[in-house]
Each structure stands twice: as structure tokens, then as C-alpha cells.
Amino acid sequence: MADELERETLPFSPMKPILLVIAAPAFYVAFLNNINQFIKENNIEALIIGFAVFLVIWPSIKVTALMLALRPAVTLTNESITITATGYTIYWTDVKDVCMADSGESAVRSPQSYYVIISVRDPEKYLKAIKNPFTRNYRWITRNWRSTGAFEVDLSLVRGDEDEILHTILRYYQAGRGF
């Protein structure tokens, strides 16, 4: 059984990057208008709004670039799980629990998103391993803001059925933990 669980990669789903491509002209115009207004009128509010627009779309830009570079969304091995969008490599020996959760949003407002939540024994170890100081501080500050947790696999970014992806991750988790 260890041979069949050697390594598995789960590809990115093209749905979120397609939404970014569709919305890119609007974001581009909003960003440039605010930057131009700052340059012409020295309006600091326009600069802040322009960079806020950029910060909102940055995760989508990053995921689109990773998908175009043909990087997998999730890489599973007997020793670890690598979540490409966030850059975490989590070792199965450090994991307490793996479960599935949803965003809790109503289907009327927006489609419900599902996540595979990975609870680790020492989250500070993984947060300190982030090399970029801005990313490290941002994730440390926002680690408790999300209802799903800091270490998650956003299943809307992964191609395939949510239940199959969860069972695949659980299979590797159990094999890596020795269950």
C-alpha cells in the first residue's frame, strides 16, 4: 500500500483564474484611475484605494500565475502535504486532525466554498518558516480571523470533486501517521 501512496498531485481548477481574467479590465481601470488621481492631485486617499484594489486581487493573480506555470494546487506524499497557493508544506507527523468545512455563506449571496482544514500541533512553527516578512506578519495577524483556520486547502482552487479530494487527503494523512 505504501507504493501506491508514493506521490500524488492535484491540479488547479481554472474557474477562479477565469473570473480574474474576466474582471481584469475593470480592476486595471480602477487601479490606474486611482494612481493617476494620486499623481495629478497628490491625493493620498486615491493611492490607498488603488493599493487596496491591488491587495484584493493579488491572491487571484498569484493563483493564475501558478496555474499557468502548470504547478499543482496540492502535492501529497507519504511525509507531507504541500499547498501551493499558500506555500505551506505541512508534515503529517505535525497534524492533529483533518476535516472538511464550508464557508457558511448562503447560496443566495454567493456559492458556498468548501475547505479541507488541517489542524497542526504547533502553528507558530509553520508561520515562522515563511521567508517573506510581510507575508509572515500578515498570516500571523490573520491566523484567527478566518473561520476555517490558517492551514486549509480551498477546494474551489482544486480541480475535482470535493469529497474525492477530502478522501485522498485523508488517505495520505492516515498513511503518513501510520494508521
N, C-alpha and C positions, 0 to 999 in steps of 0.2 A: 504494500500500500504506500510505502514511502516513496517508491519510484514514480507512481502516478501523481504525487503531490509535489514534484520537484520544483516547478515554477509555472505560474500562470499570470497572464496579463489581461486586463480588462480595458478595452479601448474607450476613448471619449465618445460621447453621444454628440452628434452635430447640431442638436436642437438649440442649445444656448448660444453657440457661436453664430448660428444663422440669425438669431434675434439681434445680436450685436451688429451684424453686417447690415441688416435692415434699418436699424436705428442709428448707425454710424453717421450718416449725413446730418441728422438733427443734433447729435452730440457735438459734431465738428463745428457746426454753425454756432451753437450755444457757447462752446469753449472759445472760439475765435472772436465772437462778438464781445464777450466779457474781457478778453485780453486786450482787444483793440480799444475798448472803452477805458481800460486802465491806462493804456499808453497815451491816448489822446487827452484824457481828463484827469489823470493821476487819481483815479477813483479806486481806493483800496477795497471797497466792497465788491467791485466787479472782479478784481483779482481773486478774492476769496471765493466768490461764486464760481468762477472759472476753474479753479483748482478743486472745488468741491465736486463739480461735474466730472472732472478727470478721476478723482478718487472713487466715485460711484461706479464708473465704468472700468476701472483698472482690473478688477478680478476677471471680468469678461474678456478683456483684451489679452490677459495672461493665458487664460484657458484656450482662447482661439489660437494663440501663437503655439502653445504646447500641442494642440490638436493638429495644426498644420505641419509641425515638426515631426508628426507621427509618433509622439510619445504616448505611452499607455496612461490611462487615468489612474489605474491601480495595478500594482505589481505584488503578487502574493508568492512567497516562498515558505519553506518549512520553518525558517527562522524569523521572518518579519513580514510586515505589510508596508508598502511604500505608497503614499498618497501623493501623486504628482502635483496636483493643483495647489496644495499647501506646503509641499516639500518635506513632509514628515516621513521618517522611516521608524516604525514602531516595532519593537521586538516582542514576540509572543510571550516570552517569559515575564515581561513587564505589564502585560494586560491582565486586568481584573475581570472584565466582562465585555461581551459584545452583544449588542441588542439593536433592534430597529425602532426608530421613532419617526413621527411626522412633524411637519411644521406647525400643525394645529390651525392652519388657516382654512377658512371656509371656502368651499368650491365656488361660491358665488363671487367672492372678491378676486381670487386667483387660484390657480391649480395647486393642489396640495403637493408639497415636496416631501420625499422620504429620505431618511438618513440612516446610515449604519453608525451607531455610536460606539466608540472604542474607549472604555474606561481604563486608565492606566494607574498604576500604583503611585508613581512619582511624576506628576505632570511637569514639575519645575525642571526636571532633567531634560525633557524634550524642548521646553521653552528656552532654556539656557543654551541649547545646541544650535539655535538659529543664529546664523552669522551676521545677517543684516540687522544693525541696532534698531532701526526704525520698525522693521517687521517684528523683531523680538519684543520691543516695548509695546507695540500695538496689540500683539497677541496676548501679552501678559495682562494688559489693562482690560481687554475684552474677553478674557477667558471665561468669565462668569456671566457675561451679558447674554450669550446665546442660550436658548432653552435646550439646545441639543448637546452642548458641550464643545470643548476646544478641539477634540480629536474625532473627526467624523468623515465619513465618505458620503458626499452629496450624490445620491443616486440619480438625480436629474442630469448629472455630468457623465454618467457611465452608461454605455450602450447595453441594453438587455433588460430582462425582467427583474424587478426589484427583489422578488422572493428568491430567484435563482442566484442573484448576486449575493444576497444575505447568506444563503446556504453554502455557497462557495467559500465565502469568508469564514463562516463558522467551521467548515471542514478543515481549512488550513489552521485556524485557531486551535481546534481540538488536536490536530496532528502535531502542531508546534508545541503545545502544552503537554502532550503525552497522554491525552485522554483515551 
